[in-house]
Amino acid sequence: MNKILIVLLIIGVGALGYLFLGQEPEGDDVLHNDEMAADIEAVEEYLQEDTSDSVFGSCNSIAEASTCVEYRGSLWGDNNMAALNCEGAGVYSNGKCPTGAYGGCQTSGGTTMEMVAWMYPQGGGEITPESVQYAEAACNANPVAQWILAD
């Protein structure tokens, strides 16, 4: 009995899919390539922003992991997103990370979601000058990230 119900459900879902998805839209329901390209461009423009001097907060976990994360994109300023992201991972601050880092992995640079994970010689993460080259390589292997040097 259960097998028959499953088969009927599969056939019913397939029929509904054909009815609703298998037909070509007509008139105003058709989304033209130009309209779709304009929508994609609008989203990309929204995501882009100048984050060169903006820091919405930081999460300092140097003592435990020799890292500190700066939240630079405006997304992190909305609804305490930066503080929520830091919760349980380190000490949250409304300011920048401390100076003295080897460098950092910047993700989503220039967008509303930009953040930088800085690596420090002190603390519990045992980050050494030799291990920084591996951190840099791992960062640069990510297509939305790049290694940046500390100021």
C-alpha positions as a Markdown table, in Angstrom:
| # | Residue | x | y | z |
|---|---|---|---|---|
| 1 | Met | 0.0 | 0.0 | 0.0 |
| 2 | Asn | 2.8 | 2.5 | 0.9 |
| 3 | Lys | 4.6 | 1.8 | -2.4 |
| 4 | Ile | 1.4 | 2.7 | -4.3 |
| 5 | Leu | 1.1 | 6.0 | -2.5 |
| 6 | Ile | 4.7 | 6.8 | -3.1 |
| 7 | Val | 4.4 | 6.1 | -6.8 |
| 8 | Leu | 1.2 | 8.2 | -7.0 |
| 9 | Leu | 3.0 | 11.1 | -5.2 |
| 10 | Ile | 5.9 | 10.9 | -7.6 |
| 11 | Ile | 3.6 | 10.8 | -10.7 |
| 12 | Gly | 1.6 | 13.7 | -9.2 |
| 13 | Val | 4.6 | 15.8 | -8.5 |
| 14 | Gly | 5.9 | 15.1 | -12.0 |
| 15 | Ala | 2.6 | 16.1 | -13.6 |
| 16 | Leu | 2.5 | 19.3 | -11.6 |
| 17 | Gly | 6.1 | 20.1 | -12.6 |
| 18 | Tyr | 5.2 | 19.6 | -16.2 |
| 19 | Leu | 2.1 | 21.8 | -16.0 |
| 20 | Phe | 3.8 | 24.7 | -14.2 |
| 21 | Leu | 7.4 | 24.5 | -15.3 |
| 22 | Gly | 7.2 | 22.7 | -18.6 |
| 23 | Gln | 5.2 | 25.5 | -20.3 |
| 24 | Glu | 6.8 | 28.5 | -21.8 |
| 25 | Pro | 5.7 | 31.8 | -20.2 |
| 26 | Glu | 3.9 | 34.3 | -22.3 |
| 27 | Gly | 3.6 | 38.1 | -22.5 |
| 28 | Asp | 4.7 | 40.0 | -19.4 |
| 29 | Asp | 5.8 | 36.8 | -17.6 |
| 30 | Val | 8.8 | 36.5 | -19.9 |
| 31 | Leu | 12.0 | 37.8 | -18.3 |
| 32 | His | 14.3 | 39.0 | -21.0 |
| 33 | Asn | 18.0 | 38.6 | -20.9 |
| 34 | Asp | 18.5 | 42.4 | -20.8 |
| 35 | Glu | 16.2 | 42.7 | -17.7 |
| 36 | Met | 18.0 | 39.9 | -16.0 |
| 37 | Ala | 21.4 | 41.4 | -16.7 |
| 38 | Ala | 20.2 | 44.8 | -15.3 |
| 39 | Asp | 19.0 | 43.0 | -12.1 |
| 40 | Ile | 22.4 | 41.2 | -11.7 |
| 41 | Glu | 24.2 | 44.5 | -12.3 |
| 42 | Ala | 22.0 | 46.2 | -9.6 |
| 43 | Val | 22.9 | 43.5 | -7.1 |
| 44 | Glu | 26.6 | 43.7 | -7.9 |
| 45 | Glu | 26.5 | 47.5 | -7.5 |
| 46 | Tyr | 24.7 | 47.2 | -4.2 |
| 47 | Leu | 27.4 | 44.8 | -2.8 |
| 48 | Gln | 30.2 | 47.1 | -3.9 |
| 49 | Glu | 31.3 | 49.9 | -1.5 |
| 50 | Asp | 34.3 | 51.8 | -0.4 |
| 51 | Thr | 35.5 | 50.1 | 2.9 |
| 52 | Ser | 39.0 | 51.6 | 2.9 |
| 53 | Asp | 38.5 | 53.5 | 6.2 |
| 54 | Ser | 35.4 | 51.8 | 7.6 |
| 55 | Val | 35.6 | 49.3 | 10.5 |
| 56 | Phe | 32.3 | 48.4 | 12.1 |
| 57 | Gly | 33.9 | 46.3 | 14.9 |
| 58 | Ser | 36.5 | 43.7 | 15.7 |
| 59 | Cys | 36.8 | 40.3 | 17.4 |
| 60 | Asn | 40.0 | 40.0 | 19.3 |
| 61 | Ser | 41.1 | 36.4 | 20.0 |
| 62 | Ile | 44.9 | 37.1 | 20.0 |
| 63 | Ala | 45.4 | 35.5 | 23.4 |
| 64 | Glu | 43.7 | 32.2 | 22.4 |
| 65 | Ala | 44.4 | 32.0 | 18.6 |
| 66 | Ser | 46.8 | 34.8 | 17.6 |
| 67 | Thr | 44.1 | 36.3 | 15.4 |
| 68 | Cys | 41.8 | 39.3 | 15.3 |
| 69 | Val | 38.9 | 39.8 | 12.8 |
| 70 | Glu | 37.9 | 43.3 | 11.6 |
| 71 | Tyr | 34.4 | 43.7 | 10.3 |
| 72 | Arg | 34.7 | 46.3 | 7.5 |
| 73 | Gly | 31.6 | 46.0 | 5.3 |
| 74 | Ser | 28.4 | 47.9 | 6.1 |
| 75 | Leu | 26.5 | 44.6 | 6.6 |
| 76 | Trp | 28.4 | 44.2 | 9.9 |
| 77 | Gly | 27.0 | 47.4 | 11.2 |
| 78 | Asp | 23.4 | 46.3 | 10.8 |
| 79 | Asn | 21.6 | 44.8 | 13.8 |
| 80 | Asn | 24.9 | 44.1 | 15.7 |
| 81 | Met | 26.0 | 41.5 | 13.2 |
| 82 | Ala | 29.6 | 42.0 | 14.1 |
| 83 | Ala | 29.0 | 41.5 | 17.8 |
| 84 | Leu | 26.9 | 38.5 | 17.1 |
| 85 | Asn | 29.5 | 37.0 | 14.8 |
| 86 | Cys | 32.2 | 37.5 | 17.5 |
| 87 | Glu | 30.1 | 36.0 | 20.3 |
| 88 | Gly | 32.0 | 33.1 | 21.9 |
| 89 | Ala | 35.0 | 33.6 | 19.6 |
| 90 | Gly | 36.8 | 36.5 | 21.3 |
| 91 | Val | 36.4 | 39.9 | 22.8 |
| 92 | Tyr | 34.3 | 42.3 | 20.7 |
| 93 | Ser | 35.2 | 45.9 | 20.2 |
| 94 | Asn | 33.7 | 48.7 | 18.2 |
| 95 | Gly | 37.2 | 49.7 | 17.1 |
| 96 | Lys | 39.9 | 48.2 | 14.9 |
| 97 | Cys | 42.2 | 45.3 | 15.7 |
| 98 | Pro | 45.5 | 46.1 | 17.4 |
| 99 | Thr | 48.6 | 46.9 | 15.3 |
| 100 | Gly | 51.5 | 44.5 | 15.0 |
| 101 | Ala | 50.0 | 41.8 | 12.8 |
| 102 | Tyr | 52.1 | 39.9 | 10.2 |
| 103 | Gly | 49.2 | 40.4 | 7.7 |
| 104 | Gly | 45.7 | 39.3 | 7.2 |
| 105 | Cys | 43.3 | 37.5 | 5.0 |
| 106 | Gln | 40.8 | 39.9 | 3.5 |
| 107 | Thr | 37.5 | 38.3 | 2.3 |
| 108 | Ser | 34.9 | 39.9 | 0.1 |
| 109 | Gly | 37.1 | 43.0 | -0.3 |
| 110 | Gly | 35.3 | 46.2 | -1.2 |
| 111 | Thr | 31.8 | 44.7 | -0.6 |
| 112 | Thr | 29.2 | 45.1 | 2.2 |
| 113 | Met | 30.5 | 41.8 | 3.6 |
| 114 | Glu | 34.2 | 42.6 | 3.8 |
| 115 | Met | 36.2 | 41.3 | 6.7 |
| 116 | Val | 39.9 | 40.8 | 7.5 |
| 117 | Ala | 41.4 | 38.1 | 9.7 |
| 118 | Trp | 44.7 | 39.5 | 11.0 |
| 119 | Met | 47.5 | 37.1 | 12.1 |
| 120 | Tyr | 49.8 | 38.0 | 15.1 |
| 121 | Pro | 53.2 | 36.8 | 16.3 |
| 122 | Gln | 52.0 | 36.7 | 20.0 |
| 123 | Gly | 49.2 | 34.7 | 21.6 |
| 124 | Gly | 48.1 | 31.2 | 21.7 |
| 125 | Gly | 47.9 | 30.4 | 18.0 |
| 126 | Glu | 51.7 | 29.8 | 17.6 |
| 127 | Ile | 51.8 | 31.7 | 14.3 |
| 128 | Thr | 55.4 | 32.0 | 13.3 |
| 129 | Pro | 57.1 | 33.9 | 10.4 |
| 130 | Glu | 57.5 | 30.5 | 8.8 |
| 131 | Ser | 53.8 | 29.6 | 9.1 |
| 132 | Val | 52.6 | 32.9 | 7.7 |
| 133 | Gln | 53.6 | 31.8 | 4.2 |
| 134 | Tyr | 51.1 | 28.9 | 4.5 |
| 135 | Ala | 48.4 | 31.2 | 5.9 |
| 136 | Glu | 49.0 | 33.5 | 2.9 |
| 137 | Ala | 48.8 | 30.6 | 0.4 |
| 138 | Ala | 45.6 | 29.3 | 1.9 |
| 139 | Cys | 44.1 | 32.8 | 1.9 |
| 140 | Asn | 45.0 | 33.4 | -1.8 |
| 141 | Ala | 43.6 | 30.0 | -2.8 |
| 142 | Asn | 40.1 | 31.3 | -1.8 |
| 143 | Pro | 38.6 | 33.0 | -4.9 |
| 144 | Val | 37.0 | 35.7 | -2.8 |
| 145 | Ala | 40.0 | 36.4 | -0.6 |
| 146 | Gln | 43.4 | 38.0 | -0.8 |
| 147 | Trp | 46.4 | 38.3 | 1.6 |
| 148 | Ile | 47.1 | 41.9 | 2.7 |
| 149 | Leu | 49.9 | 43.3 | 4.6 |
| 150 | Ala | 49.4 | 45.1 | 7.9 |
| 151 | Asp | 49.5 | 48.9 | 7.9 |
